[in-house]
Amino acid sequence: MDYAELVCRSNFSFLRGASHPEELIVTAARLGQRALALTDADGLYGAVKAHLAAKEHGLRLILGAELTLEDGPPVVVYAADAGGYSNLCSLVSQSRMTHPKGEAGLPWRALAERSSGLLALLPEPAPLERIAPLAEAFPERFHVGLCRTLSAGDSAREAQAVALARELRTPLVVHNDVHTHHRRRQPLQDVLTAVRYGTTVDRVGTRLLPNAERTLKGPHEMARLFADRPDALERTVELASRCRASLDDLRYRFPEEDLPPGRTADEHLRALTYEGLTIRYPAGVPPEVVKQIEHELRLIAALDFAGYFLALWDIVGFARRRGILCQGRGSAANSAVCYALQITAIDPVRMGLLFERFLSMARKEPPDIDVDFEHERREEVLQYVYEKHGRHRAGMVCEVICYRGRLALREAGKAMGLSLDQVDRLSKVSAAHGFEVTPEVLLEAGLSAFDRRVQRTLSLASELEGFPRHLSIHVGGFVMTREPLTQLVPVENAAMPGRTVIQWEKDDINSIGLLKVDLLALGMLTALSKCFTLIREHHGRELSLATIPAEDAKVYDMLCEADTVGVFQIESRTQMNMLPRLKPRTFYDLVVEIALIRPGPIVGKMVHPFLRRRNGEETVVYPSEAVKEILGKTLGVPLFQEQAMKLAMVAAGFSAEEADGLRRVLSHKRAESMLLQYRGRFVEGCLSRGYARAQAEEWFDNFRGFAHYGFPESHSASFALISYASSWLKCHYPAAFTTALLNSQPMGFYAPHTLVADAQRHGVEVRPVDVRVSQWDCTLEDEGRALRLGLRMVRGLGESAGRRVETGRGEHGYSDVGDLARRARIPRHELTRLALAGALASLSGSRRQALWDLQALGPLDSDDLFFGMSMDGTKVELPSMDVYARVCADYDTVGLSLEKHPLELVRPLLKRQGAVTAEGLKTVASGRTVTVGGMMICRQRPPTARGMCFISLEDETGIANLVVPPDVYERCRKELHGALFLVGQGVLERSGKVTNVKVKTVWGLEAAARLEPSSERRRSSA
């Protein structure tokens, strides 16, 4: 008995289906179905995932969708062939792109015009007059569906369907209107329905499915259900057999670039590559580089990827012509061609990088080139791509935003009728304990352990977690096509104006062989670009990423001291702890530093052996010269994927393709059986070449760390260039560097108050926001030695108002607050923010006086004749705010205070509690119990830390680092997550220049503004 389900919604019908596409495919295959049609509403969102699962389980996937008609009932259409698939994509795209995001609809004539290669099914009966025109548009390809769900109304619907099929002279087919892969998902289906209607399961009423029958059923069950309709069953299978379109048959062609007359894409790429080599190697191109270039060009030509490289060359060229800082990274940095085209900045031949990590004949997969651009100017690059290729031939890859812990609990809880307070309590409990919560924990949180709704909410939320919620735009993935994009992939409007987004995410795009370019945004490139401009304007020195002096000893001295606040990639707490241990003195040390603090090396147990060998505590022994050549620069420890691949080839006899296959299996956590197969092959290969079994097994155990996140050597080297550049600028031009960082916010690891405090510790004079002199951006003063905070720092002040303050002052500046209000046309609420920030103190004398002067002004409506004119000529002198109030106002309006650090205000209290300063920790002996307090600026709990939490506290003297063991973390979770000011007590641990406090307890301090005034509290003028 054969059967193929023709109507099947997955969770990509968004709140209308309760199973993942993969679950539907696996279940259909297990039940013995011949094929399965995935027919999500107005979309092909899950098609690629279903396609891959169907291939794995030997099931044929029918490509289809349920289309919403504006002037008719919903119709399910299926792609019979490649042309039908193209029309299906076009219809889905038109349905979505002609409506606001989240809505869809087509006129029936649009469907009729693109009916070629499509088969249609009416899943529910409808009036003849609404269906007849549509049936005529699908001659011998239109079907009427029968569905028996064992519910009231089945008989009436079936009679209508039979009559309709008779009138239209079209065949009847059967389906089960599938919403779940298994009956046990029906409760979740009910929750999704309640969420869709914004109500609870108890109140959604008849809008719920009446039973759990709309689930996948096997051929025999469907045969029993339709025993009186064997002809309809037979036609169902016939319809399924006519649908032969497959994503395997997708014919993708990259857009043709503008080529010089008489040149092919391959010839043009070759010419550009050799032109670039003369720039990269002005003293002559080394023979080994030419050899590598020829190897790469042959492979690129064989795989027909020349157009892809030319497109990237064109995009990067546009950015450079516009003065937009950019740099390629990732595995593309393994390519000498990319280096010659100036897409990447790392010389892969000199560094000995492995090209097969990037591109391989055996894989025949699209190359993956990521290019970072200044984050504030990336939109210029994206619009260039749209303008050059046309919006009909370029679209961004989507990112599927899924339900996660707190959101899944909130939606499930509301649907189950829990109060908002109960949902909030449950969310907090789940954040600490997951979805399996004991009755004791529930009672402790004030929840009834006997409330069935609470337990059901936890269970349903665990099922809902990972379900797609909506589409967002991928951070930078772009697909460009030679033909119209909507004939190849389904497209819809993005929430952002001027953007279109493909319904498939990046893994989907890669899986079916479409070429994707990643045009990414990187905040540090923005900061570097702005810093170069400041140095040119104030110091007369022209700098770029390529001209920053290399291997500067002062820079490495700074890094060895872990003085890296604001520095790219090495400013985190963990990196700061590593720097004094690794003691980088060369660029390659920096490459290793960046790669070392990643889950891969940590899980692979590579960090400590490397450090011991680096510090001379462990002898490095290489089993052969060949291995030394591969692992010598990392002291015998395979830190990088490229090294693992080379070891597999040299020590175990793998081909380049086999070695890359090993890397891919390890990286994607494949089945254990496959890992064991590679392990045996690797170990036996090593043994046959004379290496010890223990050594081979140790290497393979190292490799398994790559199943966790880690950097390829090329990627780490690309980032190291930016790290070194930012380190050099911080070391030699700290004022310009900090100014550029502040002007590039939001970005980086630390808030502006930490960046400013760090700059002050480096001798930079930082001056406050002042409407008389501040520009919108932060600026340099006194020949580049002082930093003036810009108006952009004032929270609540819009950029347009800030720009008017800047331009309105003219040559003579503002005489008073009223003059500012009149000339700059600033609304009262924004003037108030300026007053609280102290930015009007130069006009009024103090903040409180500035607020009084504002109240004395007349109307501040921009259309009022008396805008900004004083209504009261009486001058009232007010006492200024005290230092506590000023510091609180600073943090409220600017996010930092130049007058005092908040910890200075509570230092007497901290002293009474026995706390020392961050600077004072340097004089405390290792092993002593110590107390330290500060403002929490960083809290990290990485998965590889076995439950440990790492806290950075900032006070008026510097930064103190706390290590919080798992038991202390659980006991003090509330303080660690809720307190702004924290005090920790524990044992000081010192290793070389690295100092931590391993705390035994922590407690929170009240914010400085809420502390009771003490005898130490002083007043001073604003």
N, C-alpha and C positions, 0 to 999 in steps of 0.2 A: 504494500500500500504506500503510495506516494502522497506527499502533501508539502506545500510551500506557503508559509504565512505571507499575506500580501498587504496587511495593514498593521503596522507596528510602530509605536511611538517609544522613543527612548527618553532619558532625562534631558536630552537636547531639544525636546519640545517645550522646555522651560515651564515647570510646574504642571505639566500634563502627562508625564511619564515617569515611572518610579524605578527604572533600571538603567544601568549603563549600557551603551551599545555592545560592549564586549560580553556582558552578562547575557544579553539576548542571543548573541551569536553562539556562545558556548552551550547555552541551554537548548537552542534549536538543533544544534548538531547532536547533542546527547539524546534528544528526543527522536532523532532519525528523520528530521525534515530534509527535503531535497534542497531547498533554498529559503532565503528570508529576505523580505523587502523591508528596508528601514525607511519609514515614511514620516519623518518629523515635520512639524508644521512650518511651512515656508522656509525651509532650510535644509542644508546638507551638512550641518555642523558635525555630526558624528560619523559621516560616511567613511573617512579615512580610518578611523579607529575600528569601525566595523569591518572594513575591507581587510585590514591586517589580521584581525582575529579570524575572519572567515577563511583566509588562506591558511592560517595555522591549523584550523580545525576541519579543513576539507569541506567547507560549506560554501555554496555559491551565494554571493550577496547581490541582491537586486537593488539598483540605485533608483531611488524614488523620493517623492516628497508629497505632502498634502498641501495643496495650494488654496489659499483663501481667495474667493471671488467676490468682487464688490457687488456684482449683480447676479449672483447665483450661489448655490450651496458649495461647500468645500469639495474639491475633486482631488483624488490621488492620481499622480502621473508617474510612469516608469520609463526609464531609458532603455529602448530596445537595442540601440546601436550607438556608435560614436557620435553621429549627428544628433541623435536623441539626447544624449548626455549634454552636448553643447547647448541644445535648446532648453534642457532642464535647468542648467546653470543660469542661462539668460533669463528664464522666467522667474526663478527664485530671486535673482538679483533685482529684476524690475519690480517684483512684488515688494521687496524691502526698500529699495532706493527711492521709490516714489511716495514713501510714507515716512512720517516721523519715526525716529529710532524706537524700536519695540513694537511697531505696528507693521501690518502688511496687507496687501490686497491687489488684485488684478481685475481688469475688465475681461469678460469672457472672450472678447474679440482678440485680446492680446494672446490668450492661450490658443485660440484657434489659429492665429497667424504663425505660431511656432509649434504646431502639433506634429510636424514631421519627425519621424523617429521615436515618437512617444506613444505609449499605450495609456488609456485612461480607465479609471474605476470610480464609480459613484458609490461611496461606502454606505450612505444612508439614502433612502428614497426621498424624492422631492417632486414637486408638481411638474407635469409633463412639459408645460409651456416654458419652464425655466431650463429644462434639460435638453429639449429637442435640438436647439441650435448647436449646442455643444457636442451632442452625439453626431451630428452631421459633419462636424469638423474633424471627427475621428472615425472615418469609415472603416468598418471591420476592426476597429481598435478601441472601441468603447464597451465597457462592461458595467453591469449593475451588481452590487454586492449583497449577499445574504449574511446576516450575523445573528447567531442564537446565543444569547447571554443568560438564558434561563430566568428571565425577569419579565415583569408585566409589560405588555406592549410588543413582545416578540412576534406574536401572531399577526397583529395589525401591520407592523412594519414589513413583515415578510410578504403579506398579501399585496401591499403597495409595491414592493420591489418586483414581485412576479408580474404584476399588471404592467408596471413601467417597462420591464424588459420585453414583455409581449408587444406593447405599443411601439417601442423603438426597434424591435426585432434585433435586440442585442443579447449576447449570452449572459447567463447568471453565473457568478463565481461566489465562493464562500470565503469568509475571513473571520477572525475572532476579535478584531478591534483591540489589539494587544496593547496594554499599558504597563504590564509587569512581566518579568521573566519567571516569577514564581508567586504563588498565592500569598506567601508570607509577607510580600511587599505591599499588600493591600492597605494596611494601616498607614504606611508612609504615603501611599497614593492619596488617602483621605486627607492627610496633613497638607500635602501639596495643594490639593483643591481648596482647603480652608485658607491657606496662605494666599492663593491666587485671588480669592474673593475678599480677603482682608477680614476674616471672621474666625470663629472657632469650629472645631469638628462638630460640636454639639449643635451649633446653630446654622451650619451650612445647608442642612436639609436635603432636599431632593437633588441638589447639584452634585452630591456624592454619587459615585457609581453604586448601583444597588447591591452588588455582591463582588466576589473575587474571581468571577468567571473570565474576565478580560485578561487572561494570562496565556502564555505560550502552551500549546497542547500538541501532542504527538499525532502522527498520521492516523493511528488506530482510534484514538479518542475522537478526532475530527470525523472519521468515517462513521463511528457510532452516532455522533451528534447529527450527522447529515445522511443517515442511512437511507432516507427517502429521497435524497437528491444526489445520486451517484453521478449524474451528468454534470452537475455544478462542480462537484469535486474534481471531475476529470478536466473540466475547462479551467479550473483554478491552476492545475499543474501545467496545462497547455499555455496559459498566459505567462506563467513563470518561466517556461522554457523559451518563450519568445524574447525575454529580456536578457540580452547577452552583453550589454555594455559593462565595461570593467575599468576601474582606475588603472589597471596595468596597461591599458591601451592608450593612456593619455599621451598625446603628442605635443610636447612643450618645445617651443623655440624661443630663444633669447632674442631681444630686439636687435636689429642690425644697427650698428653704430655707423656714423658718417665716415666712410672710407675714402681715401684718396683715389682718384681714377686709376684703374688698372691694378689695384691691390685687393687681395682677399683679406679677410679678418686675420688669418694666421700670419700673412706677410706683414700686415701693418703692426701686429703685436711684436713680431720679431724686430722690425725697424725701430719701434719705440723702445724696446728693451735694450737694444745695443746703443741707442742714443743716451738712455739713462745710465748705462754702464760707464760711459765716458765722464759723466758727472760724478758718479759714485767713486770712480777710480781714476782721478785725473792723472796719476803717474803711470797709468797703464793697467789694463785688466789682467789679473793673474790667470794663468792657464787653467787652474782648477775651477775658477769661477766660470770661465767659458764652457768648460766641460759640463758643469752643473746646469748652466743656462740652456745648453743644447738638449740635455736630458729632459728638462722641464718643458721646453717648448715642444718637443716631440710628443710628450704625454698630453699636453694641453691640446695639441692639434688632433691627436688620436681620439680624445674624448669630446672634441668639438666645444671647448670652453673658451675659445679666444675672445668671443664677444663679451663674455662675462668679465674677463680681465680688462678689456678695453672700456667697458662701462665703468668699472671702478676707477680706472685711470682718469676717465673723463670727470667723474664726480669729485675725486680728490683734486684734480686740476682746477675745477671751478672753485673749490674752497680756497685753495692757495691763491688764486687770482683775486679773490675777494678778501684776502687777509684773514681767513678763518683758520685758526690753528687746528690741525687734525693729525691723526696717527693711527695706522693699522695695528692690530694686535691679534692675539690668539694664534692658532696654528698657521695662519697666513704668513707669520713672520718666519716660518720654516722655508719659505719660497724665495729663491734668488731673483726670480722674475718680479715678484712683488716689491722686493728691495730695489731693483733697477728702475721700476716704474714709480718709485717714491711713494708707494702705498704704505709700506712699512719702513721702519727706521733701523732695524737690526740686520746686520750682515750675517746671514745664516751659514755661509761658507766659513767665514772666520771663526764663528762660534761652534761649528761642527754640528749644526742642527739637522735633523732627519726630515727630508722632504716628504717621505711616505707618510709621515704623521699628518700631512696636509692633503695630499692627493695620491691616489693609487689606481693603477689600471685594474687591479682585481676588484676593488670596491665599485669603481665607476660611479661614485657618488658625487654630487655637486661639491665644489670647494666651498669652504666656509671662511669668508673674509669679513672680519669685524673692523669697522673704522670708527674711531672716536672723534667727535667734533666738539668745539666749545658749546657748552650746554645752552648758552643764551643766543647762539646763532645757528643752531642746528636746523631750525625751521627754514632758514634761507636755503639750506641744502635740500631739504625735503621738497620745498616748492620748486626748486630747480629741476628735480627729477620729474615732478608732475608736469611742469611746463615743457620739458624736452620730450618726454615720451607720451604725454597726453594722459588725462585722468582715466581715459577708457583703456589704457594699457599699463597702468601702474596702480598698485594698491598695497596697503600695509597689512602685515600679518596680524591676526588677532591674538589676544591673550584671554583665555577663558578664566573668568573670575569665579571661583567656586565657594560654596558654603564651607566655612571653617568653624572651629570650636564655638566661640562665643555667639557668632551669628546663627549657626545651626541651632544652638540651644535656644536662642531668643525666638526664632521662627517656630520651632517645635513647641516651645513652652506657650507662646501666645495661642497657637492652634489648639493646644490641649486645655486652654482656659486658665492657665496660671496667671497670677497678677504680675505686674511689672516688678514689684519688690521680690516676689518669689523667683522670677526669671533672673533677676540681678544676683540674688544670693546663690542660685544654682550655677550661674556662670562663674562666679568666683570660686565655688567649690570645684567645679570641673577644671578650671584653669590650674588648680593645684593637684588634682587627683585623676583627671581624665573622666571618661564617661562611666567607669565602673566605681561607684561611690558606695561606701559602706553606710549602713543605717546610723552608726555612731557619728560619722562625719556630717551626715545630713542633719542630725539633731543638734550638733554643735553649731551648725550654720543657721539654726532657727527654722528648719524645714521638717515637716513630718515625714518620718521614715515609712509611715503606713499610708501615705497619700499615693494611690495608684498612679495618679497623673504625673507625679514627680518621677517615679521610676519609668513610666512610659516615655516621658519627655527625654530622659537620658538615653533610653534605648533608641528612640526615633531620631534623636539628634546625631547619634553615632552612625546611623544609616544615611542620614541627610548629608553628613560631612563628605566633602569631595564632589557633591553634585554641582553641575554648572549653574551659576546664578545669572550671569550676563556676560557679554563680551566687552573687552576693553582693547585698547590698541597696544600691540607689542612695543617694547621700548625702542625698536628701530628696524625691525624686519620689513623689507620691501621686496615685492615680487614685481618684475617687469616682463611683459610679454610682447611678442611680435604681433599676434592676433589680438582682437579685443579681449580684455581680461575676463569679462563675464561669460565668454564662451568656453573658458577653461576652468574657472573656479567660481564658487558662489560668493557674491560681494554684497555688502550692505553699507549704509551710512554709519559713520562713527559719530559719537556724541560731539566731538570737536568739529567745528565748521571747517569745510574745505578738505576733509579727510574721508577716504573710503577704506573699509576694512574687509579683508577676506574672512570668510567664516571658519577658516582653519588656522590652528595655531602652528608654531614653528616646527614642532616635531612632526605634525601632519605633512607640512610642506616638504620637509626633508625626506620623509618616508616614501613619498611618491615621486621624488626626483625633480622637483621644481627648484630652479635656481633662486636663491634669496640673497639679497645684500643686506647687511646689518649696518645701518647708519645710526650710531649711538651717540648719546650726549654724555660728556664728562666735565664735571664742574671744575676740576683742577686745570684743564686746558684753558677754560675761561680765565681762571685766576692767573695762570702763567702769561697769557696774552696781555692781560691788563697790567701785570707787573712789568713786562718788557716795555710797554708804553710809558709807564711811570718812570722807569729808569732812563729811558731815552729823553723824556721831557725834563727831568730834574737833574740828571747826572751826565747827560750827553753821551751815553754809551749805548750802542746798538747791540742787542743780544737776541738770540733765538735758541731753540732747542739744539740746533746743530753747532752753535758757536760758544755755548757755555763751557768754560775751561774744564777739561776732564781730570779726573783723579786728583782732586784738590785735598791736600792733607788736612786742612782746617775743617773741611766738610766732614771727613771721616772722624776727626776728633769729636765733632759735635754729635755725630751718630753714635759713637761709642759711649757717650754720656746719656744716650736716650733723650736727647734734647730735640724732640721731633713733633711737638704740637703744631698741627697745621700741615705737616709734610705728607705727601701722597703715599698711601698704602702702609706706612710704617709709623702711624701715630696712635694706633690702638694700644690699649693697656698691655696686651700680650706681646705685641711687637716691641714695645718699650722695654719689657722685661727681657726679651731675647737679645736686643742690640748689644748691651754690655757683655753678654755671654759670648756672642758670636764675634764681636769686635771687628766689624767690617773695615777693610783698608783698601779694597779695590771694587771696581764696578761689579765684577762677578760675585763678590761677597754679598753685594746688595741683591743680586739676582737670587742667590740662595736664601737670603734673609726673607725675601718676599714669598718664596715658595715654601719655606720651612713651616711657617705657622698657618697650615691648612689642615683640614681633617685627614686628608690622604696620608701625608708623612707622619702625622701623630698616630693614627690608627695602625699604620704600617710599622710603627716602632722604629722610625728612622731618626728622630730628632736627637735623642740622647747619645746614640752612637756617634752621630756626626759631631756633636759638641765635644764629646770626649776626645775624639781624634783631632778636632780643630784646636783644642787646648793642650794637646800633647799628653793627655792622660791615657790614651789607648794607641797602641801601635797599629798602623795601617799595613795590612798584608794583602797583596794582590795575587791571586792564584795563577795569573799569566799576564804577559805583556799586553795581550789583546784586551783583557779585562781592564787593565790599568789605563789603557787608552780611552776606554769608555767611562770608567768611574773615577779616574784620577782627580778630576776637578771637583768632585764631591766626596773625596776621601773614602772611596770604596762603598759609599752608600747610594743606592739608586733612587735619588730624590725625584727624578722626572720621568714622565711617561716615555720620552724619547730614549732615555737610557735603558728602560725596561725592554723596549723594542730592539735596541741594538744588542743587548745582552742575549735576548732570545735568538737573534740571528747568529751572533758570534759564538756564544757558549753552548747553545742548544741546536744550532743548525736550522733554525726557522728561516723560511723565505721572508722577504719584506712584507708580503701580503699576509702570511701566517702570523707574523709578529704583530701586525696591526689588528688582525682578528683577535689575538690574545688581549691586546689593549682594550678593544671594544667590549669583549666579554667581561673583563674585569671592571671596566668603567660603568657598565650598565647592570651589574648585579644579576647576571643571567643564572640559569638553573645550576644548582650545585653539581649535577652530573656533568655539565659542560665544563665547569671549572676543574673538576677532577680529571676530565679527559685532557685538558691543557696541562694540568699539573704533571700527569704521568708523561705526557709527550715532552715537556720541558725537562723534567728530571732525567728521563732516559737519554735525552739528547745531550745533556751536560755530562752524564756518566760516560757516554760513548766518546766524548772528547777529552776525557781525563780529569774532569772536575769531581770533587768529593760530593757524595750525596748530601751531607749536612749543609755544604755551601749552596748547592742547588735548591734545597728546600728553604734555606734562609732567604735566598733571593726571591723565591716565589711568594713566601710569606710577606716580604716587603711589597711585592707587586700588588698583593690583595688590598693594600691600603688605597690603591688607585680607584677602588670601587667607591670610595668616598671622594668628596670634592678636593681636587688638587689642580695646580697650574702646570700646563706644559712648560718646558724650558723657554720656548719662544715667547709665550705669553708673559711669563715672569720677567724675561729680559726686556720686553716692550714696556712693561710697567716700571721696571727699574730705571729706565731712561727718564721717565717723568718723575720718579721718586728722587733721583739724583738732581735733576734740574730744580725741583722745589726745595731740596735740601740746600743746594748752592745759593739760591736766592734768599732763603731764610738766614743763612750764615753771613752773607755779605751785604744784603740789603733788607734788613729786618723790617724797617718802616714801610718800604714799598711792598714787600711781600705781605705784610699784615693788611695793608690798605687794599691790596688786590683781593685778598681772601674775603674781607668784609664786603667789598663791592660785588662779590660773586655769590653771595648767599642767596638761597639756601644751598649748601654743599658741605662736604667734609664731615668730620667726626665730632667736632666740638662746637659749642655755641659761641657767639661773638664775645661773651664776657670772658671765656677761657682764652680765646685768641688775643684779646686786648691785654689781659693780665700777663700772658706769656711775653707779649711784645714789651710791656713795661719792665719785666724782669731782664730783658735784653737791652735796656737802656733807651727804648723809644719813648719820647715824650708824646703822650696822647692827650689831645685837647678836646674840650666838650663841644657838643652841638651848639651853634650860635647863629641865629638868623642873619646877623650882620656879615658873617664871613663864610659860613658853611655852604657848600654846594650840595646838590642832591647826593652825589657820591661822596665817599670819604676821600680826602685829598692829602697831599703832602705839603708841608710848609717849612720855612727856614732851610731852603736848599735841600729839601728831601730828608731832613733829620727828624721832623715832627709829623705826627699824624693828626689830622683834624677830622673828627667824626662828622659824617654827612647827615643831611636831613633824612636820608633813607633809613637811618637807625631809629627814628621816632615811630613807634608803633601807633597806628591809627592815623598817620599822615599819609594821604595818597600821593602817588608820584606826580600827578598833575598839579596838585597844590604845592608840593615841594619844588617843582620846577618853576612855578610862578614866584615863590619866595626868592629863588635864585636869580631869576631874570628881572624881577620887579625892583630890586634894590638900586639898580643903576649905578651911577658913579658916586653918588653922595650917601647911599645907604638909607636906612630908615631912622627917622627921628624918635619915634615912639611906637607903642603898640597900635594906636589908631592909624598911624601912617602906614604901618605894615598891613593892617586889615584893609585899608582903602586901596592901596596900590597893588597888592598881591591878590586881593579879592579872596581871602581865605575864610571859609565858614567858621562859625564860633566853635563847633566841636573840635575842629582841627587846631584852631588857635589854643584851645584849652590843653590839648595834648602837648603842644609846643611849650606852653607855660609850665606844665607839670614836669616836662623834661629839662627845664632850666634853660631852654633855648632862647627865652625872651629876657633872661636876667640882665643882659647888656642894655636892654631898653628900659626895664622897669626897676632894676636893682635887686630883686629877689623873686622867687617863684610865687610866693603868696601875694606880693605886690602886683606881679603880672596878672594873676587871676583876678585881683580887685580891679585893675585897670581894664581888663576885658569886660567885667560886669558894668563898668561905667560907660562903655561904648554904647552907641545907639544901635539901631537894627543892623544885623549882619546878613540880611537877605540881599543877594546880589542885584536885585532889581530895585532896591530901595534908594530913593534920592539921597537919604542921609546915611548911606552905608558907611559904617566905621566912624562916624562923627561922635565926639564925646557929648553926652547928654548932661554931664555934671562937671563943672569946672573945678570943684573942690578936690584938693589933693589930700589924700589920707595916707599917712605913713603906717604901715603895718609891721609887726614883728616878723622876722623871718622864721621859716621852718627850722626845727632842730635837726641835728645830723641824722637821727634815726628816720625821721620823716623824709628827709632829702634822699637818703640811700634807698628807701622803699619806693619813692617816686621814680628814682633813676631806674630801678629794676622793672617797675611797672611800665615805664614808657620807652626806655632804651634797651633794657635787658642787661644793663651793666652799670656800674658806678665808678667814676674816676676819683671820687672823694675817699671812699673807704670800701674795703671788702666787707660784706656782711659779717664775716667771722670776727673781724676786729670789734664789732659792736657787742658780740657775745663772748669775747675772749675772757673777761672776768669770770663769767659763769663757767666756762670750760676749765679755767685754771682751778676753780673750786672743785671741779670734778676730776682734777689731776691730769687733764689732757695736755699734751705737748703739741707744738706746731709741726707742720710737715717738714720744715727745715730742721726743727729740733730732733726729729727721728734720726738724723745723721749722727748724733752724739750718743744715742742709746745703744748699749751693747746688745749684740745678737743673743737671743734666748731670754731676754728680760720681758716681763709683762709691761705693757704700755697702753695708754689710752690716747686716742687721736680723734679729732672731730673736723668736720668740714662740710662744704656744700657738695652734694652728690652730682658729679658731672658725667659719670659713665658707670653703667651696670651691665655686665656681660655674663652669660651663663651658657657657654658653647656646649653642644652635644658631646664633644669629645672630652669634656672636663670631668666626667663621672660625677655630675651633680654639684661640682664646685661653682661658686659664683665669685666674680671679680668686680670689685668696686673701686672707683677712683674718687677721692675726696679732695676738693680744692679749698685752701684757706688763703690768708693774706700773704703767706710765705712760699707757697708752691702746691704740689700735688702729692698726696699720700695714697698708697695702694693697699687695699684690704683684700685678703683671701678669706672667703666665707665657706666653711665646710658644709656638706649637705645637711647635717643635723641642725646646725645653727641656722642655715637658710630656711628650713622648714619651721623652726621655732620662731624665727624673727621675720617671717615673710611679710607681715603687715608693715613693719618699719622699713624694710628694704625696698618695698614697692610704694610706700606712701609718704615717707619722710623726705623733705627737701634737704634738711640739715641732719646729718647723721653723726653719731659718736660710736666708735668701735673700740672694744677692749680685747687684747689678746697678746700673743707672743710675737715679738719682733724677730723676723728671719732675714738674715743678710747673706747673700752669696755674691762675692765680689762687689760690684757697684749696684747690685739689685737689692732693694729693700722692700719687704712686704710685712704686713701685720696679719698674722693668721688669727682671726678673731674668735673669741669664745662667746661673745655676746655683743649685740648692738642695740642702741636706743636712739630715738629721734628727739631733736630739739624743736621747740616752737620756732616759727619764722621770726626773724629779728624784729619785724614790725609789731609783733604781738607780745614781745617780752615786756615784763613790767619794768618801768624806769628804775635804774639803780643809781647808787651814789656816784658811779663812774660816768653816768650819762651827762654829756656836756652839750651846750648849745653854741652855735656859731652862725654867722650870717651866711645867707645863700649866695 
